[in-house]
Amino acid sequence: MATTKLTKIEKKKQELENELNRIQEGLDKSIDDVKEGVVESLDPKAIIRKYPLPILGASLLVGFLIGKPKGRRSKSSSSFSSVLGYELKKHLTKRAVSLFLDAIDNQITQKKSSD
């Protein structure tokens, strides 16, 4: 009788451990899903694909502000900051145009595949 009671307790213990393992796996999966969702929502490529025109406008505005001459500088001034600003503006503009064209290509591809 004591042996039977002991095996029932061991069986119940095993069932509880299995249930705890299932709960832990469920929590791990939920946490992974939340992490993945946060990473995807903060991914710059995803944001640019979702809002291509506002991003393009913002990048052009930033490029304009970086490239805008300050004060009465002569055009022959070739200081490091002006060269850096020019190169940064050029790079940002190229990158924005490239991402914008990629977004348009993706939208066209999606429309063609849905038709």
N, C-alpha and C positions, 0 to 999 in steps of 0.2 A: 504494500500500500504506500509506504514512504517512497519507494522507487517510482511508482506511478505518479505520485504527487510531484516528485522532483522532475520527471520528464515533462510533465505538463507545464511546470514553471520554466524549464529550459525551452520548451516549444514556444511559450508565450514570450519569453525573452527574445528568442530568434525572430518571431513575428514583429516585435517592437523594433528590433534593430533593422529589419528589412524596411519597415515603414519609415524609420528615421533616414535610412539611406535614400529612399524614394523622395522624401521631402527635401533632403539635401541636394539631390540631383535637380529637382525642380527649381530650387532657389538658385543653384549655380546657373541653370539655363536662363532663368529670368534676369539674373545679374548680367550675364553675357549679352542677352538681348538688349538690355538698357544701355550697356557700354557701347554696343554696336550702333544703336540708334543715336547716341550722343556723338560718337565719332563721325557718323554719316552726316548728321545735321551740322557739324562744325567743319566738315571737309570743304576746303576752298573750291575745289573743282565742282562739287555738288551745288554749292551756293551760286557759283558762276553759271552753271548750266540751268539753274532754276530762275535766276534773274540776270540774263545776259545783257539786256539793254541798260538797266540801272548801273550795273558794274562797269559797262563800257563808258557810260556818261561820267561816272565817278573817276574812273582812271584817266579820262581825258581832262577832267577838271583838275585833278592832282598834277597831271603833266603840265597843264597850262600854268598852274600856280608855281610849280617848280621852275619852269622855264621863263616866267615873267621877270623882266629886268627890274632890279631894285634901285631906285634912285637914278642918278645921272651917270651911269657907267658908260664908258665907251665900248663900242662893239669889238674893239681890238683887244679888250681885256681877256686874257686866257688864264685866269687863276684856276687853281685846282677845283674849287667849289663850282665854278661855272661849267667847267668841263665835265665834272661829275654830274651836275644837274642835267646837262644836255644829254649825256649818255644814259642816265637813269630815265629821263623823259622818253628818249628814243626806245629804250628797252621796254618800258611800261606800255608804250603805244603799240609796239609790235606784239607784245604778249596779249594785250587786250583785243587787238584785231584777230589774232590767231584763235583765242578762246571764243570770241564772238562767231567766227566762221565755223569753228567746230560745233558750236551750239546750233547754228543754222543747219549744218550738215546732219546732225543728229535728229533734229526735228523733221527734216525732209525724209530721212531714212525711216523714221517712225511712222510718218504719214503714208509712205509707200508700202511699208510692211502691213499696216492696218487696212489698207485698201484691197 
